[in-house]
Amino acid sequence: MTALTDLAEPTGPTGLTWTFVRLKLAIIRNGLRQSTGRTVGWILGTFFTLLYALALCAGMIALHGDKHAPSAAIGLAVFLAIGWAVMPLFLFGGDDALDPTRLAMLPLRPRPLVTALLVSSLFGVGPVFTLLVSAGAATALARNAASAAVAVVAVPLVLVLCVALSRAVAAANTRLLTSRKGRDLAVLSGLFVAVGVQLVNLGVSSLTSSGGLDRLASVTDVLRWVPPAPALDAVRSAAQGSYGLAGVQLAYVAAVLGAILVWWHRSLRRLMITADSSTLQAAPATAGGGRSTGLHRLLPDGRTGTVMERQLRYAWRDPRSKAAWATALAVGLLLPVVSAVQHGSVYTSCWAAGLLGLQMYNQFGIDGSAFWTVAATIASREDARAELRGRALAIGCVAVPYVVLVTVGAALLLRRADAVPETLGLSFGLLGAFVATGAYASVRFAYSMPQETRLGGGNAAPGQGGLATLSLFGGGVVGLLLALPVVVLLVALHVAERQDLLWLVLPAGALYGAALAAAGVWFAAPRLVRRLPEILGAVSKG
């Protein structure tokens, strides 16, 4: 409270900066006082973070004089900048210090506010981590007194640029991160982190393998001009006697830092004087009665097209649907990429078809209690078929082109372009089998999805975990069994060494998958009509 009172007093720039530093330390201290568990978690997190920073610092110092030291230092600098740039997107909702709009009602001008926020942001575990790693990288490159002097300038420059970049990104995206789209981003944050960890794992595996650092050196000429890497590369330039180049590199990073500060200043000024959209009157409805896009023109007429449009809009707008789709799309792409990097099998691209086919399961759970609006319009088997057909086609609109893209891309990465027809045929057969079993599972084993579904958390209401397990795993096993004819055809052609006929797997798999999906919709439709009350009761729980 004292710090907030000081903000409203007419203090100079130095006094304002010191007040923000005290405010930042007070926020950290008060946060740790909330619970013992939070304090222990912060202490352990800080300990392991600093331990990791010291390990990286020691590793870079161990590379002193090695020919790969410049490549490792430049790559590390670029990695630090990327981490600081994306960090606000994940921590914004949980770190009140990142939201500048909380200061909008105080008599503060943007310019001194930038200075105060920048200095206060230097206090924390993240800046200490960056300082240690940057110092280790600079030490690995320094060889004489001139390079050591450049390092004294370069290390703080890297730290300030990273911190300023993080705050500028947070300020520029404040409106987004406090809106519904920002909450959607929070839902997907776990997925981004999981994919990022896998990509980092691939990068580490590639670098630690034979000739890994040589491959990194091949891209150093480009990365050395990506800020803040030039600041550390200036240490190498000074060590080699290129003092003019070192000065240019430091000046370049300083100019980039200035541009970031200007961007940050303009973002803060815009936040201080622009009205929040939540306080503005809603725009009048369009003349099209809510159909402001031409999506419906590309879809079939009747109930099927309407259902497709609704499902596609759900996938784009609803956080739970978006999380499920994003997980399937990302993992379906990540697994073939990992396989390609590790020289695995082209058939791993079938994961994309399987994961997207699983989106057909529990179709009514995402509707929740609003399923009554769907149930009220289903009066016959034809209505039920149109409803299920529209949901299946909505999945197919995304799955079919995506499966083609992933399969062709994986085959090209593995230099197995000849395997595209057989892999595509197998993928289409698997996709159709999962759509078919998903249609039945949605009707027979419907369950409710909690409103606050998060990646990695439970996806069923309390007491319905057994239904969810039976629906997904039981239906998945049946789907795999239904796809066996395509597998048998593929294996038979390979055993008979009839590679000239492997292209037949593509039309056979596509036709078989389409037939399975149509049969699944036809089989589940009459049961949907009979089970409407039970489905409504199941998806309305929780």
Buried (B, 14 or more C-beta within 10 A) or exposed (E): EEBEEBBEEEBEEEBBBBBBBBBBBBBBEEBBEEEEEEEEEBEEEBEEBBEEBBEBBEBBBEBEEEEBBBBBBBBBBBBBBBBBBBBBBBBBBEBEBBBBBEBBEEEBEBEBBBBBBBBBBBBBBBBBBBBBBBBBBBBBBBBEEBBBBBBEBBBBBBBBBBBBBBBBBBBBBBBEBBBEBBEBBBBBBBBBBBBBEBEEEBBEEBBEEEEBBEEBBEEBEEBBEBBBBBBBBBBBBBBBEBBEBBBBBBEBBBEBBEEBBEBBBBBBBBBBEEEEEEEEEEEEEEEEEEEEEEEBEEBBEEBBBBBBBBBBBBBEEBBBBBBBBBBBBBBBBBBBBBBBBEEBBBBBBBBBBBBBBBBBBBBBBBBBEEBBEBBEEBEEBEBBBBBBBBBBBBBBBBBBEBBBEBBBBBBEBBEBEEBBBBBBBBBBBBBBBBBBBBBBBBBBBBBBBBEEBBBEEBBBBEEBEEBBEBBBEBBBEBBBEBBEBBBEBBEEBEEEEEEEEBBBBBEBBBBBBBEBBBBBBBBBBBBBBEBBEEBBBBBBBB
